[in-house]
């Protein structure tokens, strides 16, 4: 009886094994990283909007306009929008891959992709082009911001 040498699975001479981009692994990593970042962004958003002002009744046009007069909060909410929407779309993609088959799965994937892109574009446009000085207000802080522009 003779023994043969069997090449290790990761041997360099196995040319049929190429390193390729793995979308499932990238999606899995994205879900973990974005989930951690989203927890920070969401709790920061809730703290600033609900706890910091002292009362929910303070939330009005002037509060939102004053918040969006700062580039910091625009970037914060843009990150929140993009990470949350892509996180949700990736989760829906995983569900569609698991439970849908054939043409129905293709339709679901296209619908998911198109709706995600449309919502990202519209949300980004709203945040980036928001003008806090459009509506008249009696908020002194907002009036000072608008007069400085």
N, C-alpha and C positions, 0 to 999 in steps of 0.2 A: 504494500500500500504506500503510495507516494503522497506527499503533502504539496499542495500548490500554494503559492503566494497570491493572496487576494489583495488588490489595491485598496487602500483606504478610501472611503467615500469622498474625501476632500483632496484627493491626489491632484497635483497640477496637470498630469497628462490626460485627465478626463476632460476633453474639450467640450463635451456637450453640456457641461455645467458652467454656465456663465452667471456672473453676478448681475442681476437685473433689479430695477426699482420695484419694490413690493408695495403696491397700493394698500393692501390690507394691513401691513405692518406700519406704514406711514399713518394710516387712519387710526390705528390703535394707539400709537404714540401721541398723535394730535389730540385724541380724546382725553388722554391723561393730563397732558400739559395744559390744554385749554381749560379743562375742568378746574384745575388748581388756580389758574389765573382768573377765571370767571368768578370763583368764590370771592377773591379779593375785590374784583371790580364791582360785583353785585353788592357786597356788604358796604363798600365805600359809597356807592350810589345811594343805597337805602339810608345810610347814616347821614349823608349830606342833605338828602331830600326830606327825611322824616324825623330824625332826631335833632339835628343841628338847628333847624328853625324853631323848634320847641312845640310846634303844633302843625297839623296837616292843613288847617284853615289858612295858614300863611302862604301856601302854594297857590300862586296865581301867575298871570302873564308877566308881571314885573319880576317875580322870583326866577322864573324860567329864563326870561330875557337877560337878567343880570348874570345868571349862571352861564349862559351861552355867550356872553360878552367876553368871557375868559377863554383863551385858546386851550388852556389846561383841561377844562371840562368838555370842550369839543373833542379833543383827542381821547379823553377818558371814555366818553359815550360812543365814539367811533370804534374804539377797541372793544367795548362791550357789545355793540351791534355786530361787528364782523365776527368776533369769536363765538358769540352765542348763536348766530345764524348758521355759521359753518359747522359748529358743534352739533346743532340740531339736524342739519342736512346730512351730516356724516352718520348720525344715528339712524335717520330714516333710510339712508342708503344701505346700511347694514341690515335693517329689517327687510327691505325689499329684496336684498340678496338672499336672505334666509327663507322667505316665505313666498315670493312671487317667482313665476317661471315663464319662460317663453316671451311672447310678444307683450304680454301684460307687464312683465318686468321692465322691458325696454321702454314702454310708454311711461311707467312710473319713474324710471330714471331720468327720462327727458323732462317730464313735468317737474320733478324735484330740482333738476339743474336750472331750468328756465325760471321757476319761481324763486329760487335762491338768488340768482343773478339779478332779477328784477327788484326784489326786496333790498338787496345790498346797494344797488344803484340808487333807488329812491330814498332809502334811509341816509345814505351818504350825502346825497344832494340836499336833503332837508337840513342835516347838521352843518354842512359846509357853507351853504348859502343863507343860513338863518340870519335875519337882520333884526336885532332887538329894538331898533328905533322906529319900527313901522307903526306901532299903536301908541296913541297918546296915553300918558300915565302920570300919576301924581307921586310916584316913587322917586325920592330925591337922589338916591344912588344911581338909578337908571338914567335919570335926567342928566346927571353929571357925566356919565359914560357916553351918552349920546351927544352931548354938547362938545365933548373932547374930540369926537371924530370929526 
